[in-house]
């Protein structure tokens, strides 16, 4: 039998194909894909859910569970990473929608009590990103953390390429000006 590192040098395409066989080392192949992208996807999710650590873990877990169960739907095996980013974005939006609904309901039920939401201790960078418009924040994180091209970002977000670039550079200027204050 192969050692645990026998999947180390396989491409995403090879790992996706092994996973799709659903036998032998399929789960190890998927674990390798998870290990390859989990940190970047987690950073992306963190920006989407305003750095709420419990939400990041939930969304990350849901994202990769969805990817595991729906891998057959991935038509282009070389596009695993952008596909998982899309799943992460949709999952985060679903979680935020649900959280807002729950928060709205609990706010209605506890109108006399002061807000006792969990205080987040954001680092300086996270705080600056949290101050950005959600779309601008997503563009910055996709570019800086996920290392996506402007073309990939504009495609993912349904924005014109010129608008994507403009928003990115404007957001960077805002982050830099916030850092000076």
Buried (B, 14 or more C-beta within 10 A) or exposed (E): EEEEEEBEEBEBEBBBBBBBEEEEBBEBBBBBBBEBBBEBBBBBBBBBBBBBEEBBEBBBEBBBEBBBEEBEEBEEBEBBBBBBBEBBBBBBBEBBEEBEEEEEEEEEEEEEEEEEEEEEEBEEEBBBBBBBEEBBBBBBBBBBBBEBEBEBBBBBBEBEEEEBBEBBEBBBEBBEEBEEE
